[in-house]
C-alpha cells in the first residue's frame, strides 16, 4: 500500500515520516509538497492513502475529489483549530482528520484505523467540529439505518449527544453504569470511531440525530 504525505519539508513532516517508517506498518511512505503534489493527480502515480496538510497553498478540493472518485482514502492534517475550511472538509466525510498535537502512538493508531476501514478524528478537532456543525445544521427528521445499532444503543447515543456522563445515562435509562459502559463500547466499535465525541459527530453528520 502506498501512503503519501503532502506537506512542506520540515521537522514535523520528517518526524512523522520517520515514525511511520519505523513502525510495524508494512507499507511504503512518500512525501510531496506544494510544488510537486500535482504528480498525485496522475492515475498511475496516485496513492492508496493521501495525507494532506490543508494549510498548504494548493488546489485542496481538486485533490480530495480526485481521490474520493477513485475510492482512495483521504486524510487531512491541520495545525489550526480555527481553519475556516474545516467544516466544509468535515461534510466531505473523509477518512481522517489529524491535528499537529499527535503523539507517536496516536499517529500510528490513527493510520492503522484508516487502513482498516475506520475513520479517525483527533479529539480536539472533533469537539470544534461538533460545536460548529450543530450551530449550522437544523434537521427536521432523522434518517437512521436499520441494523447499525440496537434500540438501546440509539438511546445511549442520544444521551451522549446531550453531553451526559455515564452515571447520568444510567439514571435516565434505568440501567447500571456497567451496562452503559458496555453500550458505549459497542457503539464505538460499530461506528468505527475512537471516542464518544466522534460517535456523536458521525451521528449528526449522517443525520441519525437531531439537534
MDAnalysis code that builds the backbone (N, CA, C; Angstrom):
import MDAnalysis as mda
import numpy as np

u = mda.Universe.empty(633, n_residues=211, atom_resindex=np.repeat(np.arange(211), 3), trajectory=True)
u.add_TopologyAttr("name", ["N", "CA", "C"] * 211)
u.add_TopologyAttr("resid", np.arange(1, 212))
u.add_TopologyAttr("resname", ["UNK", "UNK", "UNK", "UNK", "UNK", "UNK", "UNK", "UNK", "UNK", "UNK", "UNK", "UNK", "UNK", "UNK", "UNK", "UNK", "UNK", "UNK", "UNK", "UNK", "UNK", "UNK", "UNK", "UNK", "UNK", "UNK", "UNK", "UNK", "UNK", "UNK", "UNK", "UNK", "UNK", "UNK", "UNK", "UNK", "UNK", "UNK", "UNK", "UNK", "UNK", "UNK", "UNK", "UNK", "UNK", "UNK", "UNK", "UNK", "UNK", "UNK", "UNK", "UNK", "UNK", "UNK", "UNK", "UNK", "UNK", "UNK", "UNK", "UNK", "UNK", "UNK", "UNK", "UNK", "UNK", "UNK", "UNK", "UNK", "UNK", "UNK", "UNK", "UNK", "UNK", "UNK", "UNK", "UNK", "UNK", "UNK", "UNK", "UNK", "UNK", "UNK", "UNK", "UNK", "UNK", "UNK", "UNK", "UNK", "UNK", "UNK", "UNK", "UNK", "UNK", "UNK", "UNK", "UNK", "UNK", "UNK", "UNK", "UNK", "UNK", "UNK", "UNK", "UNK", "UNK", "UNK", "UNK", "UNK", "UNK", "UNK", "UNK", "UNK", "UNK", "UNK", "UNK", "UNK", "UNK", "UNK", "UNK", "UNK", "UNK", "UNK", "UNK", "UNK", "UNK", "UNK", "UNK", "UNK", "UNK", "UNK", "UNK", "UNK", "UNK", "UNK", "UNK", "UNK", "UNK", "UNK", "UNK", "UNK", "UNK", "UNK", "UNK", "UNK", "UNK", "UNK", "UNK", "UNK", "UNK", "UNK", "UNK", "UNK", "UNK", "UNK", "UNK", "UNK", "UNK", "UNK", "UNK", "UNK", "UNK", "UNK", "UNK", "UNK", "UNK", "UNK", "UNK", "UNK", "UNK", "UNK", "UNK", "UNK", "UNK", "UNK", "UNK", "UNK", "UNK", "UNK", "UNK", "UNK", "UNK", "UNK", "UNK", "UNK", "UNK", "UNK", "UNK", "UNK", "UNK", "UNK", "UNK", "UNK", "UNK", "UNK", "UNK", "UNK", "UNK", "UNK", "UNK", "UNK", "UNK", "UNK", "UNK", "UNK", "UNK", "UNK", "UNK", "UNK", "UNK", "UNK", "UNK"])
u.atoms.positions = np.array([
    [0.842, -1.194, 0.000],
    [0.000, 0.000, 0.000],
    [0.879, 1.248, 0.000],
    [0.548, 2.195, -0.874],
    [1.304, 3.440, -0.956],
    [0.584, 4.529, -0.169],
    [1.304, 5.134, 0.775],
    [0.758, 6.212, 1.597],
    [1.607, 7.455, 1.376],
    [0.962, 8.545, 0.961],
    [1.701, 9.766, 0.649],
    [1.309, 10.906, 1.580],
    [2.312, 11.684, 1.966],
    [2.123, 12.845, 2.833],
    [2.371, 14.102, 2.007],
    [1.374, 14.971, 1.926],
    [1.517, 16.225, 1.194],
    [1.673, 17.344, 2.212],
    [2.909, 17.740, 2.419],
    [3.224, 18.735, 3.440],
    [4.596, 19.309, 3.118],
    [4.807, 20.594, 3.392],
    [6.101, 21.199, 3.114],
    [7.186, 20.525, 3.951],
    [8.381, 20.450, 3.381],
    [9.508, 19.837, 4.080],
    [9.792, 20.579, 5.378],
    [10.060, 19.836, 6.433],
    [10.339, 20.439, 7.730],
    [10.435, 19.373, 8.799],
    [10.718, 19.791, 10.009],
    [10.899, 18.844, 11.103],
    [9.642, 18.020, 11.360],
    [8.477, 18.646, 11.259],
    [7.233, 17.931, 11.545],
    [6.997, 16.829, 10.515],
    [7.166, 17.162, 9.235],
    [6.951, 16.147, 8.205],
    [7.970, 15.022, 8.306],
    [9.232, 15.393, 8.507],
    [10.269, 14.363, 8.588],
    [10.089, 13.494, 9.827],
    [9.662, 14.121, 10.926],
    [9.422, 13.357, 12.146],
    [8.285, 12.370, 11.963],
    [7.231, 12.840, 11.315],
    [6.083, 11.978, 11.037],
    [6.493, 10.817, 10.136],
    [7.273, 11.116, 9.111],
    [7.723, 10.083, 8.175],
    [8.591, 9.042, 8.880],
    [9.494, 9.495, 9.746],
    [10.375, 8.569, 10.474],
    [9.588, 7.669, 11.417],
    [8.554, 8.240, 12.049],
    [7.711, 7.448, 12.949],
    [7.000, 6.341, 12.173],
    [6.439, 6.698, 11.038],
    [5.687, 5.723, 10.251],
    [6.601, 4.652, 9.661],
    [7.767, 5.062, 9.169],
    [8.695, 4.086, 8.596],
    [9.272, 3.164, 9.667],
    [9.389, 3.655, 10.888],
    [9.934, 2.852, 11.968],
    [8.889, 2.033, 12.708],
    [7.635, 2.160, 12.293],
    [6.553, 1.432, 12.954],
    [6.386, 0.045, 12.336],
    [5.393, -0.672, 12.827],
    [5.113, -2.014, 12.317],
    [4.246, -1.973, 11.061],
    [3.909, -0.766, 10.604],
    [3.096, -0.626, 9.402],
    [3.943, -0.978, 8.187],
    [3.630, -2.054, 7.542],
    [4.438, -2.550, 6.437],
    [3.931, -1.988, 5.108],
    [4.124, -0.683, 4.916],
    [3.664, -0.013, 3.714],
    [4.748, 0.953, 3.233],
    [4.611, 1.447, 2.018],
    [5.581, 2.414, 1.501],
    [5.061, 3.826, 1.740],
    [5.936, 4.690, 2.216],
    [5.572, 6.059, 2.541],
    [6.343, 7.031, 1.654],
    [5.658, 8.066, 1.162],
    [6.257, 9.022, 0.251],
    [5.860, 10.432, 0.662],
    [6.649, 11.412, 0.297],
    [6.351, 12.799, 0.652],
    [6.281, 13.679, -0.592],
    [5.387, 14.654, -0.528],
    [5.214, 15.651, -1.584],
    [5.041, 17.009, -0.921],
    [5.166, 18.058, -1.704],
    [4.935, 19.409, -1.176],
    [4.092, 20.199, -2.167],
    [3.954, 21.498, -1.945],
    [3.073, 22.313, -2.786],
    [3.571, 22.452, -4.216],
    [4.842, 22.173, -4.450],
    [5.393, 22.336, -5.793],
    [5.297, 21.072, -6.653],
    [5.129, 19.912, -6.027],
    [5.079, 18.681, -6.824],
    [3.888, 17.776, -6.507],
    [2.937, 18.264, -5.711],
    [1.792, 17.430, -5.336],
    [0.942, 17.041, -6.549],
    [1.044, 17.831, -7.640],
    [0.266, 17.540, -8.838],
    [0.551, 16.153, -9.400],
    [1.704, 15.607, -9.066],
    [2.033, 14.260, -9.528],
    [1.005, 13.241, -9.029],
    [0.428, 13.520, -7.880],
    [-0.551, 12.604, -7.296],
    [-1.878, 12.611, -8.051],
    [-2.043, 13.540, -8.972],
    [-3.265, 13.632, -9.759],
    [-3.199, 12.801, -11.039],
    [-2.060, 12.161, -11.248],
    [-1.938, 11.222, -12.359],
    [-2.295, 9.829, -11.835],
    [-3.200, 9.184, -12.515],
    [-3.736, 7.918, -12.015],
    [-2.651, 6.882, -11.762],
    [-1.618, 6.871, -12.599],
    [-0.561, 5.874, -12.443],
    [0.349, 6.168, -11.255],
    [0.263, 7.380, -10.710],
    [1.123, 7.767, -9.584],
    [0.347, 7.949, -8.284],
    [-0.956, 7.786, -8.335],
    [-1.757, 8.064, -7.141],
    [-1.491, 7.039, -6.035],
    [-1.831, 7.433, -4.824],
    [-1.588, 6.610, -3.640],
    [-2.875, 5.933, -3.181],
    [-2.725, 4.966, -2.305],
    [-3.895, 4.329, -1.695],
    [-4.463, 5.216, -0.588],
    [-3.553, 5.908, 0.096],
    [-3.949, 6.862, 1.131],
    [-3.123, 8.132, 0.937],
    [-3.789, 9.282, 0.955],
    [-3.074, 10.547, 0.873],
    [-3.396, 11.374, 2.119],
    [-2.338, 11.892, 2.753],
    [-2.473, 12.733, 3.943],
    [-2.092, 14.147, 3.528],
    [-3.039, 15.082, 3.604],
    [-2.833, 16.417, 3.052],
    [-2.896, 17.491, 4.129],
    [-1.875, 18.326, 4.147],
    [-1.862, 19.492, 5.025],
    [-2.761, 20.547, 4.398],
    [-3.875, 20.887, 5.040],
    [-4.839, 21.805, 4.444],
    [-4.395, 23.262, 4.515],
    [-3.277, 23.511, 5.192],
    [-2.772, 24.875, 5.269],
    [-1.840, 25.202, 4.096],
    [-1.604, 24.223, 3.208],
    [-0.765, 24.465, 2.040],
    [-1.512, 25.266, 0.988],
    [-0.752, 25.975, 0.161],
    [-1.336, 26.744, -0.933],
    [-1.441, 25.833, -2.156],
    [-2.451, 24.961, -2.134],
    [-2.665, 24.014, -3.230],
    [-4.155, 23.957, -3.545],
    [-4.492, 23.301, -4.655],
    [-5.892, 23.103, -5.001],
    [-6.402, 21.897, -4.204],
    [-6.690, 22.151, -2.950],
    [-7.010, 21.096, -1.991],
    [-8.221, 20.275, -2.410],
    [-9.311, 20.943, -2.759],
    [-10.548, 20.221, -3.034],
    [-10.463, 19.431, -4.339],
    [-9.668, 19.895, -5.287],
    [-9.465, 19.112, -6.504],
    [-8.782, 17.785, -6.175],
    [-7.760, 17.859, -5.337],
    [-7.038, 16.658, -4.939],
    [-7.948, 15.700, -4.182],
    [-8.727, 16.243, -3.251],
    [-9.623, 15.413, -2.453],
    [-10.668, 14.732, -3.324],
    [-11.316, 15.487, -4.196],
    [-12.373, 14.915, -5.035],
    [-11.808, 13.864, -6.000],
    [-10.604, 14.092, -6.501],
    [-9.965, 13.127, -7.391],
    [-9.788, 11.790, -6.685],
    [-9.315, 11.841, -5.444],
    [-9.084, 10.604, -4.694],
    [-10.379, 9.938, -4.259],
    [-11.366, 10.728, -3.891],
    [-12.645, 10.142, -3.487],
    [-13.334, 9.472, -4.675],
    [-13.218, 10.069, -5.846],
    [-13.815, 9.467, -7.039],
    [-13.173, 8.127, -7.371],
    [-11.904, 7.972, -6.992],
    [-11.187, 6.725, -7.248],
    [-11.291, 5.754, -6.067],
    [-12.133, 6.109, -5.088],
    [-12.333, 5.276, -3.891],
    [-11.041, 5.060, -3.106],
    [-10.195, 6.077, -3.096],
    [-8.982, 6.055, -2.288],
    [-9.258, 6.786, -0.973],
    [-8.402, 6.575, -0.003],
    [-8.611, 7.166, 1.315],
    [-7.911, 8.527, 1.423],
    [-8.610, 9.467, 2.052],
    [-8.086, 10.827, 2.207],
    [-8.078, 11.221, 3.678],
    [-6.925, 11.702, 4.120],
    [-6.771, 12.230, 5.479],
    [-6.318, 13.677, 5.361],
    [-6.956, 14.565, 6.122],
    [-6.477, 15.949, 6.132],
    [-5.748, 16.209, 7.445],
    [-4.802, 17.136, 7.380],
    [-3.959, 17.472, 8.527],
    [-3.970, 18.989, 8.696],
    [-4.125, 19.459, 9.917],
    [-4.113, 20.903, 10.146],
    [-3.357, 21.248, 11.417],
    [-2.816, 22.438, 11.436],
    [-2.130, 22.937, 12.630],
    [-2.997, 23.941, 13.374],
    [-4.190, 24.219, 12.835],
    [-5.061, 25.232, 13.433],
    [-6.469, 24.694, 13.649],
    [-7.016, 24.970, 14.821],
    [-8.387, 24.590, 15.119],
    [-9.379, 25.598, 14.547],
    [-8.858, 26.690, 14.017],
    [-9.718, 27.768, 13.543],
    [-9.755, 27.867, 12.019],
    [-9.218, 26.871, 11.327],
    [-9.212, 26.915, 9.868],
    [-10.647, 26.963, 9.345],
    [-10.929, 27.950, 8.518],
    [-12.302, 28.186, 8.057],
    [-12.828, 27.091, 7.129],
    [-11.931, 26.241, 6.629],
    [-12.367, 25.185, 5.717],
    [-12.693, 23.877, 6.426],
    [-12.488, 23.817, 7.728],
    [-12.672, 22.563, 8.456],
    [-14.091, 22.013, 8.332],
    [-15.094, 22.871, 8.483],
    [-16.474, 22.399, 8.440],
    [-16.819, 21.855, 7.054],
    [-16.372, 22.533, 6.007],
    [-16.619, 22.044, 4.645],
    [-15.927, 20.701, 4.421],
    [-14.735, 20.554, 4.984],
    [-13.996, 19.297, 4.848],
    [-14.671, 18.184, 5.632],
    [-15.233, 18.530, 6.760],
    [-15.949, 17.534, 7.558],
    [-17.160, 16.999, 6.791],
    [-17.847, 17.864, 6.070],
    [-19.027, 17.458, 5.311],
    [-18.687, 16.479, 4.197],
    [-17.405, 16.425, 3.803],
    [-16.988, 15.512, 2.743],
    [-16.819, 14.082, 3.244],
    [-16.930, 13.888, 4.538],
    [-16.840, 12.545, 5.130],
    [-15.529, 11.857, 4.732],
    [-14.421, 12.488, 5.081],
    [-13.109, 11.939, 4.765],
    [-12.745, 10.833, 5.747],
    [-11.616, 10.209, 5.532],
    [-11.226, 9.056, 6.338],
    [-10.467, 9.429, 7.607],
    [-9.868, 10.613, 7.623],
    [-9.120, 11.025, 8.799],
    [-9.006, 12.533, 8.894],
    [-9.020, 13.024, 10.130],
    [-8.861, 14.448, 10.410],
    [-7.805, 14.559, 11.505],
    [-6.565, 14.868, 11.100],
    [-5.428, 14.868, 12.015],
    [-5.070, 16.289, 12.443],
    [-4.469, 16.377, 13.623],
    [-4.053, 17.663, 14.188],
    [-2.591, 17.554, 14.617],
    [-1.882, 18.673, 14.592],
    [-0.456, 18.664, 14.936],
    [-0.174, 18.039, 16.295],
    [-1.092, 18.205, 17.203],
    [-0.900, 17.746, 18.577],
    [-1.159, 16.242, 18.684],
    [-0.342, 15.438, 17.981],
    [-0.497, 13.986, 17.999],
    [0.812, 13.341, 18.418],
    [0.729, 12.411, 19.359],
    [1.916, 11.700, 19.798],
    [2.169, 10.496, 18.895],
    [3.329, 9.895, 19.053],
    [3.756, 8.774, 18.212],
    [2.720, 7.661, 18.169],
    [2.310, 7.164, 19.324],
    [1.369, 6.046, 19.379],
    [0.018, 6.421, 18.766],
    [-0.401, 7.659, 18.999],
    [-1.681, 8.106, 18.451],
    [-1.623, 8.165, 16.927],
    [-0.508, 8.644, 16.391],
    [-0.347, 8.733, 14.939],
    [-0.421, 7.348, 14.309],
    [0.282, 6.392, 14.891],
    [0.282, 5.029, 14.350],
    [-1.112, 4.411, 14.456],
    [-1.774, 4.632, 15.593],
    [-3.135, 4.128, 15.775],
    [-4.085, 4.745, 14.760],
    [-3.925, 6.049, 14.528],
    [-4.795, 6.754, 13.581],
    [-4.636, 6.208, 12.171],
    [-3.397, 6.024, 11.726],
    [-3.151, 5.481, 10.387],
    [-3.691, 4.060, 10.280],
    [-3.469, 3.255, 11.317],
    [-3.955, 1.872, 11.318],
    [-5.479, 1.826, 11.236],
    [-6.133, 2.733, 11.940],
    [-7.594, 2.802, 11.920],
    [-8.106, 3.051, 10.510],
    [-7.484, 3.992, 9.821],
    [-7.897, 4.322, 8.448],
    [-7.614, 3.154, 7.506],
    [-6.449, 2.541, 7.640],
    [-6.095, 1.395, 6.799],
    [-7.129, 0.279, 6.942],
    [-7.625, 0.100, 8.167],
    [-8.577, -0.975, 8.446],
    [-10.026, -0.589, 8.186],
    [-10.229, 0.544, 7.529],
    [-11.577, 0.921, 7.122],
    [-12.327, 1.832, 8.062],
    [-11.679, 2.275, 9.143],
    [-12.325, 3.165, 10.085],
    [-12.057, 4.626, 9.782],
    [-12.624, 5.489, 10.585],
    [-12.398, 6.936, 10.477],
    [-11.751, 7.413, 11.762],
    [-10.736, 8.260, 11.631],
    [-10.065, 8.762, 12.825],
    [-10.112, 10.286, 12.830],
    [-10.618, 10.841, 13.916],
    [-10.639, 12.286, 14.071],
    [-10.009, 12.652, 15.413],
    [-9.030, 13.541, 15.373],
    [-8.381, 13.995, 16.602],
    [-9.430, 14.599, 17.528],
    [-9.316, 14.306, 18.808],
    [-10.340, 14.720, 19.770],
    [-10.556, 16.230, 19.798],
    [-9.490, 17.018, 19.631],
    [-9.639, 18.477, 19.651],
    [-10.421, 18.969, 18.437],
    [-10.169, 18.369, 17.286],
    [-10.907, 18.737, 16.085],
    [-12.363, 18.308, 16.205],
    [-12.587, 17.143, 16.789],
    [-13.947, 16.631, 16.925],
    [-14.817, 17.579, 17.748],
    [-14.285, 18.095, 18.823],
    [-15.059, 18.994, 19.682],
    [-15.393, 20.294, 18.966],
    [-14.433, 20.833, 18.223],
    [-14.659, 22.070, 17.477],
    [-15.699, 21.852, 16.383],
    [-15.542, 20.765, 15.639],
    [-16.444, 20.480, 14.531],
    [-17.852, 20.154, 15.009],
    [-17.956, 19.445, 16.113],
    [-19.272, 19.117, 16.643],
    [-20.027, 20.389, 16.999],
    [-19.347, 21.301, 17.659],
    [-19.965, 22.571, 18.038],
    [-20.402, 23.366, 16.812],
    [-19.524, 23.467, 15.813],
    [-19.835, 24.225, 14.602],
    [-20.939, 23.554, 13.797],
    [-20.896, 22.231, 13.725],
    [-21.861, 21.507, 12.911],
    [-23.267, 21.646, 13.476],
    [-23.386, 21.597, 14.775],
    [-24.693, 21.742, 15.406],
    [-25.244, 23.146, 15.170],
    [-24.380, 24.151, 15.193],
    [-24.815, 25.529, 15.007],
    [-25.411, 25.777, 13.626],
    [-24.837, 25.141, 12.610],
    [-25.262, 25.437, 11.235],
    [-26.220, 24.391, 10.663],
    [-26.573, 23.392, 11.456],
    [-27.398, 22.308, 10.938],
    [-28.725, 22.234, 11.686],
    [-29.803, 22.209, 10.941],
    [-31.127, 22.042, 11.531],
    [-31.852, 20.946, 10.758],
    [-32.047, 19.815, 11.373],
    [-32.653, 18.664, 10.705],
    [-34.110, 18.495, 11.150],
    [-34.986, 18.254, 10.205],
    [-36.388, 18.070, 10.521],
    [-36.684, 16.643, 10.988],
    [-35.927, 15.697, 10.480],
    [-36.164, 14.314, 10.873],
    [-34.869, 13.517, 10.767],
    [-34.822, 12.443, 11.518],
    [-33.635, 11.592, 11.489],
    [-33.741, 10.572, 10.360],
    [-32.599, 10.037, 9.964],
    [-32.542, 9.030, 8.896],
    [-31.711, 7.855, 9.403],
    [-32.236, 7.156, 10.373],
    [-31.489, 6.066, 10.993],
    [-31.600, 4.773, 10.194],
    [-30.470, 4.250, 9.750],
    [-30.488, 2.989, 9.010],
    [-30.693, 1.814, 9.962],
    [-31.326, 0.782, 9.461],
    [-31.548, -0.415, 10.280],
    [-30.276, -1.241, 10.347],
    [-30.090, -1.887, 11.495],
    [-29.014, -2.857, 11.606],
    [-27.680, -2.341, 12.095],
    [-27.564, -1.022, 12.297],
    [-26.281, -0.486, 12.781],
    [-26.206, -0.566, 14.301],
    [-27.198, 0.002, 14.974],
    [-27.239, -0.016, 16.437],
    [-28.567, -0.611, 16.909],
    [-28.537, -1.133, 18.120],
    [-29.780, -1.629, 18.728],
    [-30.593, -0.435, 19.230],
    [-31.842, -0.678, 19.597],
    [-32.699, 0.392, 20.100],
    [-32.074, 1.037, 21.341],
    [-31.558, 0.230, 22.240],
    [-30.949, 0.760, 23.462],
    [-29.690, 1.556, 23.151],
    [-28.909, 1.090, 22.179],
    [-27.690, 1.814, 21.810],
    [-28.018, 3.176, 21.201],
    [-29.102, 3.265, 20.422],
    [-29.525, 4.568, 19.910],
    [-29.896, 5.495, 21.069],
    [-30.544, 4.955, 22.079],
    [-30.923, 5.758, 23.238],
    [-29.686, 6.272, 23.964],
    [-28.684, 5.413, 24.114],
    [-27.438, 5.816, 24.762],
    [-26.732, 6.884, 23.924],
    [-26.733, 6.710, 22.610],
    [-26.095, 7.688, 21.728],
    [-26.787, 9.046, 21.819],
    [-28.102, 9.046, 21.927],
    [-28.844, 10.291, 22.101],
    [-28.421, 10.993, 23.393],
    [-28.228, 10.200, 24.434],
    [-27.782, 10.763, 25.714],
    [-26.371, 11.338, 25.582],
    [-25.513, 10.641, 24.849],
    [-24.152, 11.135, 24.631],
    [-24.183, 12.472, 23.902],
    [-25.120, 12.616, 22.960],
    [-25.205, 13.862, 22.193],
    [-25.612, 15.049, 23.059],
    [-26.214, 14.750, 24.205],
    [-26.616, 15.803, 25.141],
    [-25.534, 16.092, 26.170],
    [-24.389, 15.416, 26.017],
    [-23.268, 15.650, 26.928],
    [-23.391, 14.943, 28.256],
    [-24.234, 13.953, 28.336],
    [-24.459, 13.260, 29.596],
    [-23.316, 12.301, 29.915],
    [-22.965, 12.229, 31.196],
    [-21.963, 11.279, 31.669],
    [-22.608, 9.899, 31.826],
    [-21.763, 8.881, 31.983],
    [-22.285, 7.519, 32.093],
    [-23.266, 7.365, 33.253],
    [-22.936, 7.971, 34.383],
    [-23.808, 7.860, 35.548],
    [-25.172, 8.490, 35.264],
    [-25.164, 9.627, 34.572],
    [-26.418, 10.301, 34.228],
    [-27.224, 9.472, 33.231],
    [-26.518, 8.848, 32.283],
    [-27.204, 7.994, 31.304],
    [-27.857, 6.813, 32.005],
    [-27.123, 6.208, 32.948],
    [-27.661, 5.070, 33.690],
    [-28.940, 5.419, 34.431],
    [-28.927, 6.583, 35.094],
    [-30.113, 7.009, 35.844],
    [-31.270, 7.308, 34.904],
    [-30.958, 7.923, 33.756],
    [-32.003, 8.296, 32.805],
    [-32.653, 7.071, 32.164],
    [-31.850, 6.040, 31.888],
    [-32.369, 4.852, 31.209],
    [-32.630, 3.684, 32.160],
    [-32.373, 3.918, 33.469],
    [-32.599, 2.899, 34.497],
    [-31.764, 1.643, 34.243],
    [-30.489, 1.871, 33.941],
    [-29.541, 0.766, 33.747],
    [-28.283, 1.065, 34.547],
    [-27.474, 0.050, 34.783],
    [-26.273, 0.217, 35.595],
    [-25.156, 0.896, 34.812],
    [-24.177, 1.429, 35.530],
    [-23.020, 2.047, 34.884],
    [-22.265, 1.044, 34.014],
    [-22.192, -0.202, 34.486],
    [-21.506, -1.248, 33.730],
    [-22.207, -1.487, 32.394],
    [-23.529, -1.478, 32.431],
    [-24.296, -1.676, 31.195],
    [-24.093, -0.494, 30.255],
    [-24.055, 0.697, 30.810],
    [-23.799, 1.891, 29.990],
    [-22.434, 1.774, 29.328],
    [-21.437, 1.393, 30.107],
    [-20.078, 1.231, 29.567],
    [-20.062, 0.242, 28.403],
    [-20.789, -0.863, 28.568],
    [-20.847, -1.870, 27.512],
    [-21.497, -1.313, 26.248],
    [-22.578, -0.561, 26.438],
    [-23.270, 0.029, 25.287],
    [-22.367, 1.041, 24.568],
    [-21.670, 1.871, 25.323],
    [-20.782, 2.871, 24.723],
    [-19.672, 2.180, 23.929],
    [-19.090, 1.140, 24.511],
    [-18.033, 0.393, 23.821],
    [-18.554, -0.207, 22.520],
    [-19.772, -0.758, 22.570],
    [-20.375, -1.341, 21.367],
    [-20.636, -0.280, 20.303],
    [-21.076, 0.885, 20.731],
    [-21.351, 1.988, 19.797],
    [-20.075, 2.409, 19.078],
    [-18.994, 2.587, 19.846],
    [-17.721, 2.994, 19.248],
    [-17.231, 1.961, 18.245],
    [-17.365, 0.698, 18.606],
    [-16.909, -0.376, 17.728],
    [-17.745, -0.445, 16.454],
    [-19.053, -0.352, 16.598],
    [-19.937, -0.456, 15.435],
    [-19.809, 0.741, 14.497],
    [-19.579, 1.918, 15.053],
    [-19.446, 3.124, 14.223],
    [-18.016, 3.336, 13.756],
    [-17.100, 2.490, 14.243],
    [-15.684, 2.555, 13.860],
    [-15.084, 3.932, 14.151],
    [-15.310, 4.395, 15.375],
    [-14.743, 5.666, 15.823],
    [-13.969, 5.422, 17.114],
    [-13.135, 6.408, 17.492],
    [-12.223, 6.194, 18.608],
    [-12.684, 6.785, 19.930],
    [-13.742, 7.607, 19.927],
    [-14.216, 8.151, 21.195],
    [-15.676, 8.599, 21.083],
    [-16.232, 9.018, 22.218],
    [-17.650, 9.379, 22.294],
    [-17.985, 10.590, 21.423],
    [-17.102, 11.575, 21.445],
    [-17.336, 12.788, 20.654],
    [-17.422, 12.461, 19.174],
    [-16.519, 11.587, 18.708],
    [-16.547, 11.185, 17.308],
    [-17.818, 10.415, 16.978],
    [-18.308, 9.639, 17.916],
    [-19.551, 8.887, 17.694],
    [-20.722, 9.846, 17.483],
    [-20.809, 10.856, 18.336],
    [-21.882, 11.843, 18.213],
    [-21.729, 12.637, 16.919],
    [-20.496, 13.015, 16.608],
    [-20.222, 13.775, 15.394],
    [-20.651, 12.995, 14.157],
    [-20.339, 11.716, 14.120],
    [-20.719, 10.877, 12.980],
    [-22.235, 10.759, 12.880],
    [-22.900, 10.683, 14.027],
    [-24.357, 10.569, 14.033],
    [-25.012, 11.825, 13.470],
    [-24.520, 13.002, 13.849],
    [-25.049, 14.250, 13.306],
    [-24.732, 14.365, 11.815],
    [-23.539, 13.964, 11.454],
    [-23.106, 14.048, 10.062],
    [-24.011, 13.228, 9.144],
    [-24.431, 12.071, 9.633],
    [-25.266, 11.179, 8.833],
    [-26.756, 11.387, 9.061],
    [-27.074, 12.423, 9.829],
    [-28.479, 12.780, 10.116],
    [-29.204, 11.690, 10.896],
    [-28.441, 10.999, 11.766],
    [-29.040, 9.988, 12.617],
    [-29.585, 10.598, 13.901],
    [-29.149, 11.803, 14.229],
    [-29.617, 12.527, 15.405],
    [-30.058, 13.908, 14.986],
    [-30.956, 14.496, 15.745],
    [-31.377, 15.879, 15.526],
    [-30.905, 16.733, 16.688],
    [-30.784, 18.025, 16.434],
    [-30.321, 18.945, 17.473],
    [-31.435, 19.179, 18.477],
])
